[in-house]
Amino acid sequence: MNLGIGAAATASVAPAAPVSVEQEFPVANVYEIDPLRDSRWETLVNNHPQASVFHSTNWLRALQTTYGYDLLVVTTCPPDAVITNGLVFCRVKSWLTGRRFVSLPFSDHCEPLVNNLSELDDLLLHMKRYVDAGKWKYIEIRPTFCRPGSQTGLGRSITYSFHRLDLRKSTQELFRNFHKDCVQRKIRRAEREKLHYEEGTSETLLQKFYELLVITRRRQCLPPQPLSWFRRLVTAFGEDLKIRVATKDDLPVASILTLAHRKSMVYKYGCSDARFHRFGGVAFLFWNAIQQAKDKGYEEFEMGRSDSGNLGLISFKERWGTDGAQLNYWTYPHRPTAKVIARQRAILGQLVPLTPKFALKIASRVFYGHAG
């Protein structure tokens, strides 16, 4: 619908009055739609070259049903027109962490689907008015390429590393590019150990994955995501989601969860039992996923984001022959997100190791709704 907050009519002002941002940079008419009710959004996602799995209605539906977030897309295209641009947000309403617009929670990245930077700035100038009115704490975007204009007031809040593997090579060439000791050797070790590979979306596989996830997140001093989140991802994505589990003598030792969208397979979650890392279970699962992606004609395998300070994880991803890039998040008003995250992790680092597993599972239902 048209909210009528396009460029305002010119008013008579004294010559010495300051010029507002809206007057200096007139904003185009901007419209708001619900991406799960307006079919034009899915059409845009299916056709825009920068659209990813995180724009998909499958992902958006899982976010809404799990955490109760309201969804919003802003576009300069009127209701009776084909949508050619759009920026999607979740309204996160938390008494603990504040009311904010995030594009998008729990998503590694979410590129604005625009045709030029002028369109992006128009959409951001529209959204910043919610903050300026005092009812919302901030807005956040997570683009892979776009950089908001200075007139929007958005500042870079945190930087991650992001890795992709180009699958447009032969399987043999992909394997040759893997680090000989840290990747190739582990894959061969897993084969010698006769690790068993399973994949699918059954409740049995989900439970194996989740138990390993709880172990891993506790090792990282973080609460696990709620089980309901993964159940709803399974429901939303169907065959485009795969839970992959490696077992040794019927004991789960590692698991990863992948999503598929258009020409990409996306590694989203991974977990393992540290007691069995020597068997190479994680490398074994990645290699199976990469081969499957290659066989199905996908052009890239996303390995996701890494904290800039997590040099071990960054090195792990580089050893697969990936292409790395910086991933910048932007907020208005500008806020040092890295410092906020560091404080949160310091607190969690003290609490999580002392919390029983069953209590962590319960706490996760509350924690992640605020953390988005």
DASULLIN-V969817 format. One record per helix or strand. SS is the DSSP state (h for helix, s for strand). FROM is the first residue (numbers start at 1). TO is the last residue. If there is no record, write none. Layout:
# DASULLIN-V969817
ss = [SS & SS]
from = [FROM & FROM]
to = [TO & TO]
This chain:
# DASULLIN-V969817
ss = [s & h & s & h & h & h & s & s & s & s & s & h & s & h & s & h & h & s & h & h & s & s & s & h & h & s & h & s & h & h]
from = [2 & 21 & 31 & 39 & 53 & 57 & 70 & 86 & 98 & 110 & 113 & 117 & 138 & 150 & 155 & 171 & 180 & 196 & 203 & 227 & 241 & 251 & 264 & 274 & 281 & 300 & 311 & 323 & 337 & 357]
to = [2 & 24 & 33 & 47 & 55 & 67 & 75 & 94 & 103 & 110 & 113 & 132 & 142 & 152 & 166 & 177 & 192 & 200 & 219 & 240 & 248 & 261 & 272 & 279 & 295 & 307 & 318 & 332 & 354 & 371]
